[in-house]
Amino acid sequence: MHVLVVEDEVTLAETLRDGLGAEGFTVTVAHDGLTGRDLAMTGRFDAVVLDIMLPGRNGFRVCRDLRDGGVTTPILMLTAKDGELDEAEALDTGADDFLSKPFSFIVLLARLRALQRRSAVSDVRAVTKAAMRVGDLVLEPMQRRCRRGEHDVSLTAREFDLLAELARCSPDVVSKTDILARVWGAEFEGDPNVVEVYIGYLRKKIDVPFSRMSLTTVRGLGYRLDAQ
């Protein structure tokens, strides 16, 4: 696994390089946001560990640049201690997971391996599934492309996986527990309310701009995607 660490604190960056290297990872380090962004844009990394406070360009903007540029590499963002706003913005800009400083190296390692497993599952799904259609909403897993009618809809990797799961089960209701297990992975130990956060992101992208209500919450049961 090739990991890009974007961290301006030299001692921490080198500690991560040495620690991850000892665990069999290949590690590239960048100490500023612009260099980190340009390296990540190459798409040759399996994961990015991205700090928020960076010279040149902060981590939120780097993350947004990558997602807007079509880079789906899993991103683990390093946030401030007890920084709920940082955590929310990290997810909002397209990060796949976050870890508050100071953190345990063992936990960081586990989070990276979880991202690697989820990415592998997503790749298998993308190869094995044909295009899915729910009304005029179309998902093409092999290209990881989403469109509503003739309009392309830009989704992050996690948003695409969640929408694909709902489309696969449509019009059945999918519970939050099943969504967490299938999209975030059975080993996920974060806040389960992350599902509601991502459902909100999807509504803003696939429904609101098109005056639709295809993604609905079934109170006490879960979520459903239908052809409305």
Buried (B, 14 or more C-beta within 10 A) or exposed (E): BEBBBBBBBEEBBBBBBEBBEEEEBEBBBBBBBBBBBEBBBEEEBBBBBBBBBBEBBBBBBBBBBBBEEEBBBBBBBBBEEEBEEBBEBBBBBBBBBBBBBEEEEEEBBEBBBBBBEBBEBBEEBBEEBEEBEBBBBBBBBEEBBBBBEEEEBEBBBBBBBBBBBBBBBBEEBBBBEBBBEBBBBEEBEEEEEBBEEBBEBBBEBBBEEBEBEBBBEEEEEBBBBBEE
